[in-house]
Amino acid sequence: MNKTIDDLANRWLKRKPDGLTALESRVLQSALDRTTVTRDTNKAVAFHQTYGDRIADSIARIGGSWSFILGFIAFLVLWTSGNVWLLTRDAFDPYPFIFLNLVLSMVAALQAPVIMMSQNRQTERDRIDAAHDYEVNLKAEIEIMALHEKLDELRHSEIIGMRDEILRMAEQIRRIDENLSARPAS
């Protein structure tokens, strides 16, 4: 039984072939070819990452960690205690810590866009993963439908075979009955 993408689109997706997306056509073709659609999306994303992307991801990974937060709290405590108690008159940045505010503002001004770049890339990666998941799920559904069709065909052929057997047995019974009724009664 030769199947085409057009046949499968009509039968399983209830759509005309010209209404299929490229992804759906690829999945149907893989069903015909009996090939897999799974792939490692992480490799594809990593292959297209630039050096700047990797740096931004590293900064976001470090900036969003507990070690960074605890380290930064330790830095703030050292800065403020050093300028309030240790240096007193010769304080590098006396209270209200104007230079510290400047440093914190610059760190925030640089760190926020880098983290946003990383989040945008993660969103794109999630979009790629979702499209791949859809592709795999569609392929699984199509394969399940194909299995149902095969089981239905097997069941149908068994029923036809049983019907033929019943007809053959009914014919035998009819002949036996005719032979018995044609015999003279003793």
N, C-alpha and C positions, 0 to 999 in steps of 0.2 A: 504494500500500500504506500504509494508515493504521496507524501504530504508536502505542502508548500507553506510558506509564511502566510499567504492569503487564506489558505484553508484553516490554519491554526488561529489566525486573528478572528475569523468569522465564528469558528466553533467555540473557542475558549474565552476570548476576550469580548465577544459579541460586538466587534467593531469592524469597519471596513479597513482594508490594508492601508489606504492612503491617510487614515486618521491616526495611525500609530506614531508614537514618538520614536526617535532613534534608539532610545534605551529599550523600548518594548520590542522593536524589530530585532535588536541584538539578542534579547532574551529568547524570543521565538526561534531565531536562527540557532542559538545554542541548544535549544530543546531538540531541534531537528538534527543537529550534528552530534547530539549527545555529549556536549562538552560542558565544563563548569563555567560559571560567571564570577566566582569568588576571586578576589585579588587582595593583596595587602595594600590598603590605601595609605598606610604610614610611609611605605617606600616611595610612593608617587609624590606625596607631599614633601618628604625629605629631599627628594631629587630636585624639586623646583625651588627649594629654599635658598635664598641668597645669604651671603655672609652677614649682612645687616639684620636679616630676619632671625638668624641664629643668635646674634648678640642681643637683640630685643627680647627674644624668648628667654635667654639666660638671665637678663636683668629682671624681667618680670618674675621668673621663677625664684630668684634670690630676694627681690623686693617684696614678694608675697609670702615669705617664709617666716616661721617663728624665730629662727636664728637671726634674721635681719631685724625683726621687731625688737627682740631682746637686746641685741647688740646696739641698736639705735637708742633704746631706753638707757642702756649703760653709758653711751656717749653723752646723752643729754644730762644725766646725773653727774657725770664727771665734769662736764662743761660748767654747769650751774654751780656745783659745789666748789669747783676750782676757782671760779670767779667771785663767789660770795665769801667763802671762808678762807681759802688758802692764799689768795692773792690780795685780798682786802684793798689796800690803797693802790697797789700796782696792778689792779685787775685788767686783764686783756679786753674783756667785754663786760663792763660793770652792769649791774641791774639797771634797767629792764631788758638787758641782753639783746640789744639792737642788731649786733652782728650775727648772733645766733638766729634771730628771726630772718635775716637776709639769707643765711646759709640754708635754713629750712625751706624758705620760699624757692630758692634756686633748685634744691633737690626735688621739691614737689613739682616745680615747673618742668623739669627734665624727666622725672620718673613717670608722671601721669601720661604724657603722650606715648612713651615707650610701652607702658603697660597696655594702653589702648590699642597700639599697633599689634601687640601680641594677642590681645583679645579678638581683634578683627581677624587675624590669621586663624585663631582657634575656631571662630565662628565659621569661617570658610571651610576649615577641616571638618567641622561638624556637618556642614552642608554636604560635603563630599561623602562622608560616612553615611548620612541619611539616604542619599541617592543610591549608594552601593547597597545599603540594607534593603531599600525598595526593590532593587534589581534582583537581589538574592531571594527575597520573599516572593516576588512575582515568578521567578523561575521555579521555586518550590511549589507554588500553587499550580503552575502549569504541569509540572511533573506529577502532582497528585491527581490532577484532572486526567492526565494521560493514563495513569494507573487505573483510575476508575473506569475509563473507557475500555481498557484491556480486560478488566474484571467483568465488565458488562458484556463484552464480546464472548468471553469464556463462558459466562453464565448462560448467555443466549445459545451458544453452540451446544452446551450441555442439555439445555431444555429441548432444543431441536433433536438432539440424539435420543433423549428420553422419549420424546413424542414418537419418533420413528420406531423405537423399540416397543412402545406401547401399541402402535399400529400393527407392527409385525406380530406381537403376541395376540392382539385382538383377532388378526387374520388366522392365526393358528387355532385359537379357540373356536372361531367360526367354522373352520374346516373340521375340527374334532367334533363339534356339535352337529355338523352336516353328516359326518360319518356315523355318528351315534344314532341320529334320527333316520338315516337311510337303512340301517340294520333292522332286520325283522325282530319283533319282540319275541322273546322266548318264554 
